Amino acid sequence: MSVKVMVIDDSALVRKILAEVIGNEPNFEVIPSLNPLFAIEKIRKGEVPDVITLDVDCGRRLVAHER
C-alpha cells in the first residue's frame, strides 16, 4: 500500500522538485495540485491523500491576485 502525498504549490518548479523527490521513494504516490482550491476539488472527487505538503503563501497570493 502506497502513501498518497498531495503537493500543493503554485510554483511549477517546486511542485516538480517535490514530486520527483517524494515520487522516487518506494511506496509513495504524488498527487500534484496547483492551489488549495484545486486540491479541494480533487479531494471531493475522491483523491484523498494521506499527507499534504502546502505552500502557506499560495492561498494568500491567489486572493491578492483576484482583487
C-alpha positions, 0 to 999 in steps of 0.5 A: 500500500502506497502513501498518497502525498498531495503537493500543493504549490503554485510554483511549477518548479517546486511542485516538480522538485517535490514530486520527483523527490517524494515520487522516487521513494518506494511506496509513495504516490504524488498527487500534484495540485496547483492551489488549495482550491484545486486540491479541494476539488480533487479531494471531493472527487475522491483523491484523498491523500494521506499527507499534504505538503502546502505552500502557506503563501499560495492561498494568500497570493491567489486572493491578492491576485483576484482583487 
